[in-house]
């Protein structure tokens, strides 16, 4: 019985030590964007033939001053974005996971927008403070969730 108790305690200690966190806090590492046309039609709704399709959307950042496609094959959202429906608002949103100060958002072959943000990376934290969309400030830290609507 003592051996079993010893094994259980040893296992719990190994498990607890293996779960230590590095102290990094990630807050609002994304931007949710709803797109509407001039008539108010949801441009992310898959039933809208004039809308934006996830198959055509691509993100780019600058790596050594070279525009480079964002691709992380080991992540759930390898291209650092997802489209989801907010059932309570009855709207689709494009969630862009922001990791650099400047992100180029290619919505289709003809439209590429620029998302610029300030990211505070201090004291082991990574917090987005401000977000600009095509040069216009759209969100600041302290406001409700990072969510904007863009007319196209």
N, C-alpha and C positions, 0 to 999 in steps of 0.2 A: 504494500500500500504506500509506504514511504517512497519507493522508487517511482511509482506512478505519479505521486504528488510532485516529486522533484522534476520529472520529465515535463509535467504540465507547467510548472513555474518557469523552467528553463525555456520552453517553447514560447510562453507569453513574453518573457524578457527579450528574446530574439525578435519576435513580432513587433513589439513596441519600439525597439531601437531601429528596426528597419523602416518604420513609418514616420521618422522625424521629417519635418518640413524644413525647407531652406529659408523660411521667413519671408519669401516674396509674396506680395499681395498684388493681384491683378484686378483692376477695377475698370469697367467699361472699355474693354479692349475691342469693341466692335461699334459699328454704326448701322442702324436699321434705316433703310430708305424705302419709302413708298413712292411709286411713279404714277402720275396721272397725266392724261392728255388734257387739252383745253376744254373738253366736254365732261371731264371728271371720270373718264374710263380708266380702270386699273390696268396699267401697262405691264404688270407682272402676272396677271391672271392668265393661266395657260389657255383658257378658252378665247382670249383676245388675239386674233390673228395679226393685229398690228402692234402687239406688245413685244417685250424683250424676253427671250428664251434663255434658260440657263446654259443651253448648249453653245450659245454665241457669246456669252459674257466671259471676259477674261480680265484678270488683274495683273498689273505690272508695277514694279518698283525700280528705282535706280540702284544698280550695283556697280560701283566704280564708274559712275556716270554713263552706264549703259542700261537702257530700258530692258528689263528682264522679267519674263513671265513668272508670277508667283506660283510655285508648285511644291508641295510638301507631301510626297507619296505616302508617308507613314501616318498622316493625320486623317481623321474622318472626313474633313472638308479639305481635300488636298489643294484646291485652288483658292482657299481662304475666303470662300463665300458660300452662302446657301440661300435658297428662296423658301419662305414658309408663309403659311396663311394664319393670320390672327383672326380666329373665329369670332371673337367679341366685336372687333371692328369691321369684320367682313372685308379685309384688305390683305393683299399679299405684300410681303416685305422682302427686300434684298438685304441680308445681313452680311456686311463686309467686316472681316476680322482684320483690324489695323495693327500692323507691326512696325511700320516705318512712318516717317514724317510725311512722305509724299507717296500717294498711291494713284496710279492711273487706272481708271475703271472704264474698260471698253465694253459698252453695252451691245454694240453690233459693229458691223464693218464701217459704218458711217459716223458713229457717235463715241467719242472718248472723252470722259470727264475727269477732272482732277480733284482728289480728296487730299487736303493738307491738314495735318493736325500737329499739335504740340503734345509730346509725350514726356511726362515727368518720370525719369528713371533715376530715383534717388532712394537711399536707405533701403535698398532691396525691394522697392516697390516699382510698379509700372502702371501709371495712371494717365489716361488721356485727359488733357485739360481743356483744349479747344479744338473745334473741327470747322474747317472751311470747305465749301463745295463750290468748285469753279471760282474761287476767290472771294466768295461771300461767306461770312461767318454764319454758321447754322446751329452750333451747339457749344455750350460751355459747361464745364464741370460744376456740379451743384444743382443743375436743372434735372428734371425727370429723365428717365432713360434716354440714351442717345438715339433719338428717333427723329427723322425729318421727312418732309414730303417735297418732291421735286416735280414740277410741271415740265413736260416735254411736248 
